[in-house]
Amino acid sequence: MSILVVGSMALDTIKTPAGEAPEIIGGSATHFALGARFFTGVRLMSTVGKDFPERYLDELTKRGIDVSGVHRADGRTFRWTGSYEGDMNAAKTLSVSLNVMGTYVPRVPAAFKNSPYVFLANIGPEVQEAVLRQVSRPKLVVCDTMNLWIATKLPALKRLLKQVDILVLNDGEARMLSRERNLVAAARDLLRLGPKAVIVKKGEHGLLLAHGKTIFPLPAYPLAKVTDPTGAGDSFGGGFTGWLAETGSLSSKNLRMAAAYGTVVASFTVEDFGTRRIEAISRKDVVRRFNAFRNLVDF
């Protein structure tokens, strides 16, 4: 079963206590696709500029990701420069240039319209809704969002949430959207907006999964060294949605399994700059760490 992901592709320059990586491939759709490809086929939609290195698209293709939905536009590719300090739980944006991403209007290719699974990565809610109007009754729609859209596009975001099955967001965004300080209360409140399940990401402190009347807390995978957190949340979404697409089950138990797989995939992402680590591993590596994680959280 293939997943259609629509979101950004970027050239990132990242600075952390571990060093610096200039002009490396990034973006929400990129990190998602690399996280999901361990479990199922991925159809990637985004836009890049004429300056985007062809080798990056070749590397994605080599890993089984369909990049035929990536539009190469006149102009420069979306660029983001950020830095991390201390515990690296939050990025400091040093510069951002939307470039061709700022005028991106997704047009779903005919071959992608029947995608049974859709992940709406972090782009404006009106754009996310426009994508949904172009696909043919997907089995599952998962949506990511951010504080910018909550602050500036709240009516459109709430309209969108009535059409999605699972909402993924971080703890600050959950509090902002729900106006609840307590994350359990926030997650339950967000379910009332339409999604069947809500995942609240808490960085190094793991996540909360709300589904029906149940709340499931899950810690992050423990790592002794973190190099670069960029894209961890997006690759989590890839692992999470990829597992759901592979198994086809939306039971409470399987949602928990998906959250654990997403957590494991994200743990690889932070071990090197950008996509370097997650590009280098295999399905066997993911399963091996998943089994170790399962043993760690069992009691």
Beta strands, then each sheet from edge to edge (+ up, - down):
strand 1: 3-6
strand 2: 10-16
strand 3: 19-26
strand 4: 42-49
strand 5: 65-73
strand 6: 79-83
strand 7: 92-97
strand 8: 117-120
strand 9: 140-144
strand 10: 166-170
strand 11: 197-201
strand 12: 207-211
strand 13: 214-218
sheet 1: 5+ 4+ 1+ 8+ 9+ 10+ 11+ 12- 13+
sheet 2: 3+ 2- 6- 7+
end
